């Protein structure tokens, strides 16, 4: 039987401006000029994964197609 590989979607989360000068309480790499890719099947799953990974210490979640990486000069900070 042929095995079907499910491709996860990429979602993007960003961090608040306060992490420009304050240390992020969970992840030292967090910075408002960068973003994290969350791989999940749905935006709800991605949001749950963001909370599981960063608790409440993140700002926004985007579908990758709706995200403009040019506004984040540090680029990808991590993939989860």
FENTAWO-V597457 format. One record per pair of residues at least 24 apart in sequence whose ideal C-beta (glycine too) atoms are under 6 Angstrom apart, sorted by the first residue. I is the first residue (numbers start at 1). GAP is how many residues later the second one is. D is the distance in whole Angstrom. If there is no record, write none. Layout:
i=I gap=GAP d=D
i=I gap=GAP d=D
//
This chain:
i=8 gap=31 d=4
i=8 gap=32 d=6
i=10 gap=27 d=5
i=10 gap=29 d=6
i=10 gap=54 d=4
i=11 gap=27 d=5
i=11 gap=35 d=4
i=11 gap=50 d=6
i=12 gap=50 d=5
i=12 gap=52 d=6
i=12 gap=55 d=5
i=13 gap=25 d=6
i=13 gap=37 d=5
i=13 gap=45 d=5
i=13 gap=48 d=5
i=14 gap=45 d=5
i=14 gap=46 d=5
i=15 gap=43 d=6
i=15 gap=44 d=6
i=16 gap=43 d=5
i=25 gap=32 d=6
i=26 gap=28 d=6
i=26 gap=31 d=6
i=29 gap=48 d=5
i=31 gap=43 d=6
i=33 gap=39 d=6
i=33 gap=40 d=5
i=33 gap=41 d=4
i=34 gap=38 d=6
i=34 gap=40 d=3
i=34 gap=43 d=4
i=35 gap=37 d=5
i=36 gap=41 d=5
i=36 gap=42 d=5
i=37 gap=39 d=6
i=37 gap=42 d=5
i=38 gap=42 d=5
i=53 gap=27 d=5
//
